[in-house]
């Protein structure tokens, strides 16, 4: 097994590990405490940067709590109405979290512009103390969620929120020191601008991944042309066509396809061919659920995908 395949297998097995939802609940409580402290500190110090960080933490409080609820709901069993279960609710939660971040950032950018045009005095000492409290709490929350961040897009969205919080707390502290030393109040809206740009960039990455999954795009890293070539090397197979692959959630990949055989085999003989293809999909391409329709001398287009006319 080469190093690349080993790495892919390692990532696939890691994504099957369960997420510890209790860690998300602890991170939610930490964020809520930080939010209350920064709102109070922002009002007392008249710091827009601190208020922006408080709003950022408030959105993160919702983000981690939504992530927590999504994992609990995602554990529900499939039923006749939700035949795939509730696992995709994690993707919806990640999408909602990202949208909240973008909206909040746009609002703060507007406020920063107004403050830039008309700077106001700021109590830098309160700004410093509250910023340090926020930094320590955010670092603790990041450490708590670090292990689970690679297991779920939803948890990773919350994790990115918390990293952003930690970085913004550092910037707030630096800004407080500069204001304390030089009374440069224009630094406050500048800090807000930097925080918001970071948040928007991270949010759009999560938005892109979430939308791709919800649009049932072919999973990144899966080459359908290579899948087709590999299956067609089997002696029993004439061609494989109408391939569709998608993520049910970040961890589970599904594939369906039509397989045209070289001979009119009995159903009992087709079983062995199906097992060969399914094993190939599992072992080489890490596809978890495979649905195949077998054909012989069909009139279907042998191309990779079906194009409706």
JORA-V850819 format. One record per residue. RES is the residue in one letter. SS is DSSP state (a for helix, b for strand, c for the rest). PHI is phi as a letter, one per 40 degrees, with the letter a starting at -180 (NA if undefined). PSI is psi in whole degrees, -180 to 180 (NA if undefined). Layout:
BEGIN
res:RES ss:SS phi:PHI psi:PSI
res:RES ss:SS phi:PHI psi:PSI
END
This chain:
BEGIN
res:X ss:c phi:NA psi:126
res:X ss:c phi:c psi:170
res:X ss:a phi:c psi:-37
res:X ss:a phi:c psi:-47
res:X ss:a phi:c psi:-36
res:X ss:a phi:c psi:-41
res:X ss:a phi:c psi:-41
res:X ss:a phi:c psi:-41
res:X ss:a phi:c psi:-39
res:X ss:a phi:c psi:-44
res:X ss:a phi:c psi:-40
res:X ss:a phi:c psi:-44
res:X ss:a phi:c psi:-35
res:X ss:a phi:c psi:-36
res:X ss:c phi:c psi:-14
res:X ss:c phi:c psi:-13
res:X ss:c phi:c psi:139
res:X ss:c phi:c psi:147
res:X ss:c phi:c psi:137
res:X ss:c phi:c psi:99
res:X ss:a phi:c psi:-22
res:X ss:a phi:c psi:-34
res:X ss:a phi:c psi:-38
res:X ss:a phi:c psi:-39
res:X ss:a phi:c psi:-40
res:X ss:a phi:c psi:-43
res:X ss:a phi:c psi:-37
res:X ss:a phi:c psi:-47
res:X ss:a phi:c psi:-40
res:X ss:a phi:c psi:-44
res:X ss:a phi:c psi:-38
res:X ss:a phi:c psi:-43
res:X ss:a phi:c psi:-44
res:X ss:a phi:c psi:-43
res:X ss:a phi:d psi:-48
res:X ss:a phi:c psi:-45
res:X ss:a phi:c psi:-42
res:X ss:a phi:c psi:-34
res:X ss:a phi:c psi:-47
res:X ss:a phi:c psi:-45
res:X ss:a phi:c psi:-38
res:X ss:a phi:c psi:-40
res:X ss:a phi:c psi:-45
res:X ss:a phi:c psi:-36
res:X ss:a phi:c psi:-11
res:X ss:c phi:g psi:33
res:X ss:c phi:c psi:116
res:X ss:a phi:c psi:-35
res:X ss:a phi:c psi:-42
res:X ss:a phi:c psi:-39
res:X ss:a phi:c psi:-38
res:X ss:a phi:c psi:-38
res:X ss:a phi:c psi:-35
res:X ss:a phi:c psi:-43
res:X ss:a phi:c psi:-39
res:X ss:a phi:c psi:-45
res:X ss:a phi:c psi:-33
res:X ss:a phi:c psi:-44
res:X ss:a phi:c psi:-34
res:X ss:a phi:c psi:-31
res:X ss:a phi:c psi:-45
res:X ss:a phi:c psi:-40
res:X ss:a phi:c psi:-49
res:X ss:a phi:c psi:-34
res:X ss:a phi:c psi:-41
res:X ss:a phi:c psi:-40
res:X ss:a phi:c psi:-41
res:X ss:a phi:c psi:-49
res:X ss:a phi:c psi:-39
res:X ss:a phi:c psi:-39
res:X ss:a phi:c psi:-40
res:X ss:a phi:c psi:-46
res:X ss:a phi:c psi:-37
res:X ss:a phi:c psi:-17
res:X ss:c phi:c psi:-9
res:X ss:c phi:c psi:147
res:X ss:c phi:c psi:154
res:X ss:c phi:c psi:154
res:X ss:c phi:a psi:-176
res:X ss:c phi:c psi:-22
res:X ss:c phi:c psi:-38
res:X ss:c phi:b psi:78
res:X ss:c phi:c psi:-21
res:X ss:c phi:c psi:4
res:X ss:c phi:g psi:-158
res:X ss:c phi:b psi:17
res:X ss:c phi:c psi:-30
res:X ss:c phi:c psi:-8
res:X ss:a phi:c psi:-25
res:X ss:a phi:c psi:-37
res:X ss:a phi:c psi:-41
res:X ss:a phi:c psi:-39
res:X ss:a phi:c psi:-43
res:X ss:a phi:c psi:-40
res:X ss:a phi:c psi:-45
res:X ss:a phi:c psi:-42
res:X ss:a phi:c psi:-43
res:X ss:a phi:c psi:-41
res:X ss:a phi:c psi:-43
res:X ss:a phi:d psi:-43
res:X ss:a phi:c psi:-45
res:X ss:a phi:c psi:-46
res:X ss:a phi:c psi:-47
res:X ss:a phi:c psi:-38
res:X ss:a phi:c psi:-40
res:X ss:a phi:c psi:-41
res:X ss:a phi:c psi:-44
res:X ss:a phi:c psi:-33
res:X ss:a phi:c psi:-39
res:X ss:a phi:c psi:-46
res:X ss:a phi:c psi:-37
res:X ss:a phi:c psi:-39
res:X ss:a phi:c psi:-44
res:X ss:a phi:c psi:-40
res:X ss:a phi:c psi:-33
res:X ss:a phi:c psi:-40
res:X ss:a phi:c psi:-31
res:X ss:c phi:b psi:77
res:X ss:c phi:d psi:146
res:X ss:c phi:b psi:151
res:X ss:c phi:c psi:146
res:X ss:c phi:b psi:139
res:X ss:c phi:c psi:96
res:X ss:a phi:c psi:-27
res:X ss:a phi:c psi:-44
res:X ss:a phi:c psi:-41
res:X ss:a phi:d psi:-42
res:X ss:a phi:c psi:-48
res:X ss:a phi:c psi:-48
res:X ss:a phi:c psi:-37
res:X ss:a phi:c psi:-40
res:X ss:a phi:c psi:-40
res:X ss:a phi:c psi:-44
res:X ss:a phi:c psi:-40
res:X ss:a phi:c psi:-47
res:X ss:a phi:c psi:-44
res:X ss:a phi:c psi:-39
res:X ss:a phi:c psi:-41
res:X ss:a phi:c psi:-41
res:X ss:a phi:c psi:-43
res:X ss:a phi:c psi:-39
res:X ss:a phi:c psi:-44
res:X ss:a phi:c psi:-40
res:X ss:a phi:c psi:-40
res:X ss:a phi:c psi:-6
res:X ss:a phi:d psi:-46
res:X ss:a phi:c psi:-37
res:X ss:a phi:c psi:-9
res:X ss:a phi:c psi:-23
res:X ss:a phi:c psi:3
res:X ss:c phi:b psi:-16
res:X ss:c phi:a psi:136
res:X ss:a phi:c psi:-37
res:X ss:a phi:c psi:-48
res:X ss:a phi:c psi:-36
res:X ss:a phi:c psi:-36
res:X ss:a phi:c psi:-45
res:X ss:a phi:c psi:-39
res:X ss:a phi:c psi:-42
res:X ss:a phi:c psi:-40
res:X ss:a phi:d psi:-48
res:X ss:a phi:c psi:-36
res:X ss:a phi:c psi:-43
res:X ss:a phi:d psi:-40
res:X ss:a phi:c psi:-44
res:X ss:a phi:c psi:-45
res:X ss:a phi:c psi:-42
res:X ss:a phi:c psi:-34
res:X ss:a phi:c psi:-38
res:X ss:a phi:c psi:-45
res:X ss:a phi:c psi:-40
res:X ss:a phi:c psi:-43
res:X ss:a phi:c psi:-45
res:X ss:a phi:c psi:-44
res:X ss:a phi:c psi:-40
res:X ss:a phi:c psi:-39
res:X ss:a phi:c psi:-45
res:X ss:a phi:c psi:-39
res:X ss:a phi:c psi:-40
res:X ss:a phi:c psi:-40
res:X ss:a phi:c psi:-40
res:X ss:a phi:b psi:-4
res:X ss:c phi:f psi:41
res:X ss:c phi:c psi:85
res:X ss:c phi:c psi:-18
res:X ss:a phi:c psi:-15
res:X ss:a phi:c psi:-31
res:X ss:a phi:d psi:-53
res:X ss:a phi:c psi:-29
res:X ss:a phi:c psi:-42
res:X ss:a phi:c psi:-43
res:X ss:a phi:d psi:-43
res:X ss:a phi:c psi:-47
res:X ss:a phi:c psi:-43
res:X ss:a phi:c psi:-45
res:X ss:a phi:c psi:-39
res:X ss:a phi:c psi:-40
res:X ss:a phi:c psi:-45
res:X ss:a phi:c psi:-45
res:X ss:a phi:c psi:-42
res:X ss:a phi:c psi:-48
res:X ss:a phi:c psi:-39
res:X ss:a phi:c psi:-39
res:X ss:a phi:c psi:-30
res:X ss:a phi:c psi:-46
res:X ss:a phi:c psi:-40
res:X ss:a phi:d psi:-45
res:X ss:a phi:c psi:-47
res:X ss:a phi:c psi:-41
res:X ss:a phi:c psi:-46
res:X ss:a phi:c psi:-40
res:X ss:a phi:d psi:-41
res:X ss:a phi:c psi:-45
res:X ss:a phi:c psi:-29
res:X ss:c phi:c psi:3
res:X ss:c phi:f psi:41
res:X ss:c phi:c psi:155
res:X ss:c phi:c psi:130
res:X ss:c phi:d psi:140
res:X ss:c phi:c psi:138
res:X ss:c phi:g psi:-10
res:X ss:c phi:b psi:118
res:X ss:c phi:c psi:104
res:X ss:a phi:c psi:-32
res:X ss:a phi:c psi:-38
res:X ss:a phi:c psi:-37
res:X ss:a phi:d psi:-47
res:X ss:a phi:c psi:-46
res:X ss:a phi:c psi:-42
res:X ss:a phi:c psi:-43
res:X ss:a phi:c psi:-38
res:X ss:c phi:c psi:-7
res:X ss:c phi:c psi:-14
res:X ss:c phi:c psi:136
res:X ss:c phi:c psi:-27
res:X ss:c phi:c psi:-14
res:X ss:b phi:b psi:129
res:X ss:b phi:c psi:-50
res:X ss:b phi:a psi:161
res:X ss:b phi:b psi:132
res:X ss:b phi:a psi:178
res:X ss:b phi:f psi:48
res:X ss:b phi:c psi:135
res:X ss:b phi:b psi:128
res:X ss:b phi:b psi:141
res:X ss:b phi:a psi:163
res:X ss:b phi:c psi:128
res:X ss:c phi:c psi:-47
res:X ss:c phi:b psi:-164
res:X ss:c phi:c psi:-25
res:X ss:c phi:c psi:-27
res:X ss:c phi:b psi:124
res:X ss:b phi:b psi:132
res:X ss:b phi:b psi:149
res:X ss:b phi:a psi:140
res:X ss:b phi:b psi:150
res:X ss:b phi:a psi:162
res:X ss:b phi:b psi:134
res:X ss:b phi:b psi:118
res:X ss:b phi:c psi:129
res:X ss:b phi:c psi:159
res:X ss:c phi:c psi:-19
res:X ss:c phi:b psi:158
res:X ss:c phi:c psi:80
res:X ss:c phi:c psi:155
res:X ss:c phi:c psi:159
res:X ss:a phi:d psi:-38
res:X ss:a phi:c psi:-30
res:X ss:a phi:c psi:-33
res:X ss:a phi:c psi:-30
res:X ss:a phi:d psi:-42
res:X ss:a phi:c psi:-39
res:X ss:a phi:c psi:-42
res:X ss:a phi:c psi:-42
res:X ss:a phi:c psi:-39
res:X ss:a phi:c psi:-46
res:X ss:a phi:c psi:-43
res:X ss:a phi:c psi:-42
res:X ss:a phi:c psi:-40
res:X ss:a phi:c psi:-44
res:X ss:a phi:c psi:-43
res:X ss:a phi:c psi:-49
res:X ss:a phi:c psi:-40
res:X ss:a phi:c psi:-32
res:X ss:a phi:b psi:-1
res:X ss:c phi:f psi:40
res:X ss:c phi:c psi:126
res:X ss:c phi:c psi:-35
res:X ss:b phi:b psi:122
res:X ss:b phi:b psi:129
res:X ss:b phi:b psi:122
res:X ss:b phi:b psi:138
res:X ss:b phi:b psi:117
res:X ss:b phi:c psi:142
res:X ss:b phi:b psi:162
res:X ss:c phi:a psi:123
res:X ss:c phi:f psi:49
res:X ss:c phi:c psi:166
res:X ss:c phi:c psi:14
res:X ss:c phi:c psi:148
res:X ss:c phi:c psi:125
res:X ss:c phi:c psi:9
res:X ss:c phi:c psi:173
res:X ss:c phi:c psi:-49
res:X ss:c phi:b psi:162
res:X ss:c phi:c psi:127
res:X ss:c phi:b psi:114
res:X ss:c phi:c psi:139
res:X ss:c phi:c psi:NA
END
